[in-house]
Amino acid sequence: MNINKPGVVLITTLLIVMVMSVISIQISKKFFISVQREAYIDFKNQSYQMLLSAESQAIKSIQKEIIVLQEKLINQDLTMNNSFFSLNEIVKIQVGIEDGSNCFNLNSIFRNSNNTFKINKSNLEWLNRLLKLKGLNDVETKSFVDQLIDWVDVDSQPLNFGAEDYFYIGPLSSTKQFTPKRLLKNLSEIRNFPIMESLRYKDFSQNLCAIPGSTKQSININTLNSNHVVLIAALFDEKNLEFVESQIIDAPEMGYDSIEIFASRFAQSQKSILNVLAVNSRKLIVTTRVFNESFSNELKSLVILDSSNFATILNRDFIF
């Protein structure tokens, strides 16, 4: 066989070219990924300071405006609107401010009594109703509640559906830590609960929150919207969600002056319910976002204003 025939040489050359092209493509892909990674790291490092700076400016703006909003805070207030800031032609910052009180504080099912945690019965019942409206069955509801209590209580005796140290430091757990025996510091801590393996955290966490170190619960009726339907329905033990939504939407343009007017629209208006309602809020969530055409980084901060208008940041969640 004559291997010097033109056809054989051509095929061999084409094969070599094809192999070299494949190698070149792979090298190009790796180089491109490397360049992208470097670009993202640079963007991440720069955006970190931008996010903190934007957060600081937003808080100063809140402190100035909140003086005018002593009596009530409504959705139409300027502090509730999103703002965009263009740093240059490439990078932009978006700042959003929302009421941070309109969620169920999981710590509120407890009362701190002489360094031990007692159960707040009315808030626990509210949480049970809320979980059922979220679609959890009785076993799932009981499991979440028991595991929340076991996470916080000071003893090491698990409840029927709970989980204590034996689970969290066991071979099946990735946590490898003892139960904290303290209130939740961040809502993300519930990801450690065994029940969360069968629940989608993103969907489940809606209308839930954890105020660090606080068992207080407050709902500002003047900043409610359609996202809070199940929260309010569970509070008033109202099964008709469409009715609840209509009452939220049909709020006075300038907000309620008293909680009694809003509560009177519902059949269940016990004292325990009135105690968690308010027409104002000093608990705000500041969301700052730095982005360009390729990347986006975000910072969510829980800001509390005290009676003297001093701002305290209780939580910072960076999303890189």
N, C-alpha and C positions, 0 to 999 in steps of 0.2 A: 504494500500500500504506500502510495506516494503522499507524504504529509505536507509536501511543499506546494500542493495545488492551491491556486488562488482562493477557492471557496473555503478551504480549511483555514487558511491564514486569516481571511476576512472574519470568519466565525470566531476564531480564537481572539482576534483583536476586539471584536464586539463584546465578547464575554469579559475580557479584561477591562474594557471601558465601563461595562455595566457594574462590575464588582467595585471598581474605583468610584463610580457614581454613588453606589450604596454606602460605601465607606465615607465618602465626602458628605453625604446627607446626614449620616449619623453624627459625624463630627460637628456639622453645622447645627444640628438639633441641640447637642450638648452645649455648644458655645452659646446658642441663643438662650437656653435655660439658665446658663451661668450668668449671662448678662442680665436677664430678667430678675434673677435672684439678687444680684448686686443692686439693681435699681430698686427693688422692693425694700431691701435692708436700709438703703439710704433714705427712702421715703418714710419708712417706719421710724427711723431715728429722728428725722426732722419733724414728722407729724406729732410725735410725743410732746415736744415742747409747744407746738402750735395748739394742740388740744388743751393743754393746761392753761395756756395764755387766754384762749377763747373762753374757757370755763370761768376764769377769773373775771374777765370783762362782763360776761353774762351775769354773774353773781352781783357785781357792782350795779349793773342795770336794774336787777331785781330789787336790791336794797333801796334804790332811789324811788322806784315805782310803788313798792309795797307801802310806803308812807301814805300814799293817796288811797290805798286799798285796805284800810284798817278794818272796815266793817264787813266787807264781803269780797270774794274773789270769783269772777265769772269767766266763762269761756271766751267772751269777747274782749277781755282785757288784753292790752298790748303784750303783757308778759306771757300770754299763751300762744303768741304767734311765732312762726318760724322766721328766721332772718338769714340772709345769705351775705357773705363777705368775700370779695375777690381779693386775694393777696397779690396775685399777678395773673398773667395770661394762662398759666398752667395749673396752679393750685388754688382751690376755693375752700372756704369754711362755711358750714351750715350750722346754725345754732337753733335749737328748739327747746322750749320750756313748757312743761306740763305739770299739772297738779299731781303730787306724789302721794296724796292721802287716799285716793279712790282705789283701794285694793284691800284684800283681806290680809292683815298682818298675822302671819302664822304664830308669832310670839304672843298674840293677844288671847290665846286659849289658856294662858297661864297667868297666875298672880304670884308675885314674889313675896313670900311671907317668911321672915326670919331666915333668909338664905335657903329656903326650900320653895319649890314651885307647886302651888295648888292650882287646880283646874278651875277656870272661869266657865261655868256651866253654860251660860247664855251664848257666849262666843263659840264654845265647842259645838253646840247645837246648830249655830249658824254655819260653821264650817262643814258639818255633816250634810246639811241641806245643799250647800254650795257644791260639794263633791258629787252628790247624786245628780245635781243639775248638769254637771260636767260629763255625766254618763257613766260614772263608776257604780258598780254593783255594791251590794252590802259588804261582801268580803273585802273588796278592794278599798272601800271607804274605811272599814274598820282597820285594815292593815296599815293604811297611810297614817291614820290618827294614832294608832298604837305605836307605830315606829317613830312618829314625831315626838310623842310623849317620852318614849324610851331614850331618844336622842338627847332630850333636855333634862329629864329627872335625874336626881342625884344617886338613886339606887342602881343596882346591877341586876335586878330581877326583871326579866322580860315579861311584858304583857302577853295576852293570848296570841295576838297577831304581830307582836312587836319584835324588836331585835336589839340585843344589848351587846356587850363586848365579845361574847362568844362568836357572834356573826362577823363583826367588823375586823377582828384580828384573825379570823379563821382562814383556812386554805381557799375558800371559795370567794373571798372578798379581796378586792384590789385596794381597799382603803388602808388596811393595816394600821389602824389606830383605835384607841379606846373611844367610847362615846364621850363627847365633850362635856356633858353634864352642865350645859349652859344654854341660854337662848340662842337662836339662829343669828348669825352675823350677816349672812348673805343667803338669798333664796337658793342659790346654786348648791348649797349644802344638802338639799333634799335629794339631789342626784345619788347620794350615798345610800338612800333607803332601798331595801330589797324590792319593794313594790314598784319602784321606778323602772325596773327592767321591763315591765309590761306596759308602761305608759310613755307617751311621747312628751318629753319635758317641755318643748316649745309650746305645744297646745295646752298641756296641763297647767303650766305656770301662769297662764293668763288670769288676771284678776287676783293673783296671789302675790304677796311680797313678804319681806322680812325686815323689820325696822331694827337695826342692831341695838341690843340691850334694852329694848322698849316693849312693854306689853300693852301700850296704849293703842286704841283703835278709833279712827275718826274718818267719816265720809263727808266730803264737801258736796252738798246737793247741787250747788251752783256750777260745778264743773263736770257733772255727769254727762255721758254720751251713750250712744248705742252699744259701745263696747262693754258697758257696765251692767247690762240687763240682768245677767245671771247673778251678779253680785247683789243687786238690789232685790231681785226676786227671792233669793235665798234669805236675805235679811228679814223681809216681811212674810216669808213663807207663802209666797204667791206663785201658784202653778202656771198662771196665764202669762207667758212671756211677752206676748204681743201687747197685752194691757200694760205691763211694766214699761215696755219700750215707749208706748204712747205717753205715759206719764212723764218719762224722762225728756222726751222730745218737746212736750207741751209745757215747757218751763217758761216763766216770764222772761222777756227779753233782757231785762236788767237784773235778773236773778231773784231768788227768794230773800225776803227780809227776815223770815223766821222758819224754823224747821217744822213747826206744827202744821203750817199750811201744806207742805209737801207730804208729811206723814198722814194727814187726814184723808188723803186720796186712797189709802190702803186700809184694809180691814184690820190687820194686825199692827197696832201701834203702842206696844207696851213700853214701859219706862226704860227697859234695857235697850230698846231700839232707839228711842229718842236720845239716849246717852251717847250714841256713837255718831249722831248726825250733827252737821255744822253748816254754816253758810260761808265760812272762810277757811283758809288754809295757809299754813306757814311751812308746809312740807312740799318741796318742789323737786322735780327731776329735770336736770339740765343735760341735754344731749348735744354734744358737739361732734361734728363730723368733718374730717379733712379728706378731700378727694381730688383726683385728677382723672384723666381719661383711662388710666390703667389700674389705679389702686384706690382703696378707700379704707380709712381707719376711723374708729369711733370711740367716744368716751361718754359713759352714762354716770352721772353723779347725783346722789341723793343729798339735797341741801335742806337744812333746817334753819329757820330764822327764829330767834328767840324774841321776847317781848321788847328788847332794846334794839332790835333789828340787826343783831350780830349773827353772821352766817357760820354754820358748822357743817362741814362735809362729812357725812357718816359713811358713805360708800362710794367707791370709784370702781367702775367696771370698764376696763379697756378691752376693746374688740379689735384685734389686729388680724 
